[in-house]
Amino acid sequence: MQSAPFELSQSQKIQVTLLYLYASFDYLKELRLKLQGLMVAVDPTLDLSKMQRRNSLITASQRGAREMSENWRNDACSILMHFERSVEGQMTERASDSFSITIANECERSLREISLAWMTPDEQDNFDNQFQAISWHARQLDDTVSQHQRAGRWDDFSLMLAASECKHDIDRADSLRLRPDILGVSGTTPARTGVYLPLDDPYGTPQFCWTGNPQGVLLDCNTFNELGLEALASIGRDDLWINKSRMLEFARRHANDPRLTQDPFFDDSISDEDLAPSLVARNAFTNRSCRWMYVEQIHGALKN
């Protein structure tokens, strides 16, 4: 095999590892388990509501049948079961190397229309927390395989945020190897299913693509624009996005820069170190067509 033109940086290893994680069959299977866990957890709450005759209290207060537990049992349970069946269908499609986004957004919109008034405040909080965890899990998968935009959904900033939630998975991930013999170009279907890195842009965000039907083509590359490159040079790779005080300092140095001042949340963010990283990130990227190189995951070989 020919030698690769560059070595994987630590940040590239982390980003590639995350995309392989989110596109994995185990990750999809975990989504189904989370959905099943939520449905199982709601059953005792429904039973308790019936035993305590909460529906009669709702009727007495004239709030209407839409706020009763039976309405939730009939409608919301059907929505969650539809979500679960959809995930099971996606699991079946993986056998033919086919990937697609989940129906998590559709499910969440539908559930918002169904009242939780029959639950106690604590029960509502527990349900909301569990479903938000499911939504976050599904969103990582969706952002990895979505083909509904010109460039990939992920960028350097969003993958940094994701990495902070997946440190354990990153630490025990398989080793990676660049494959300069397997190349691709934006707008075409790759030769192999997997993660691809920009060949001619060291700061470009990797993409996961696939060969099944429908195909997952290589989209344009998300990469730093001039402001992003300035932030990288000023703050450094290790501190970029993570060091809030340095990010705030950088933003303040550009307090009169129209690249930041035109941001709709500029006034709220320019003096807040928690918001400064996202202020810069929202204005730090561009996208372009490029050449791509396949990054192979070597199963069973732990990374350094």
C-alpha positions, 0 to 999 in steps of 0.5 A: 500500500502506498504511504499516506501524504499526512498523519492523523492528528489527535483531533482528526482521530477523535473526530473520525472515531466519533463518526464511526461511533454514531454510524455504528450498528451498536449505536443504532441498537442502543437507540432502540433500547433507550426507546424500549426503556422509556416505554417500559418506564411509562407503564407503571406511571399509567397504572399509578394514574389509574389507581389514583383516579387522576382522570376523574380529577381532570374531568372535575376541573373541566380540563378536557379528555385530551389531558387524560392518561387514556389519551396519552396511552392511545396516542403517545404510546403509538408514536413511540412504538412507531419510532421503535419500529422505524429504528428496527427497519433501519437496523434491517437496512444496515445489512445492505449497507444503507443508512438514513436519519431517524424520525426523532424530530417527527416523534418529538413534534407529535409528542408535544401535542399530547398533554402530560397534565395527568402526570405529577411534576416529577413524573413529567421531568423524568419523562422529559429527561428520558426523551431528551436523552433519546433525542440527543442520541438520535441527533448524533446519528442524524447529523452523521448520515444526513444528506439533505444539505450541501455540506456535512452537518458536523463542523469542528466546533460541534464535534468538539462538543460531542467529544466531551460527551463520549470520552469513554467511547473515544478512549476504547475505540479501535485503531485507525489507518489512512487509506491513500489507495481509496479516494473520492471527490465531493458529489460522488459515491465513495468506493467504501462505506466509512469515514473520509477525511479531506485530502487537501484541507488539514482543518476540514471536518470528516464525513461518513458515507456509504455505498448502499441504496440510496447512496451516501455521497461525499458532500462538500467539506465544512472547514475554517473560513478566515475568521476560523483560521484566525481563531485557530492561530490565536488560540491554538488547537488544544484550546480552541473552543474549549478555553472559554476565557481565551475564546472570550478574549478573542471575541472581544478583540474582534468586537468591531469586526462585522463578521461577528457584529452581524451575528443576531446574538452578538450583544448577548455573547460578546461579554459572556465567556460561556457564549463566546465560543459559540459566537465565534463558531457560528461565524468561523466556517465555510464549505467547499468541494474537495478530494477525500481519503478513506480512513479505515477502522481496524477492528480489534486493534485499540488506538494509541 
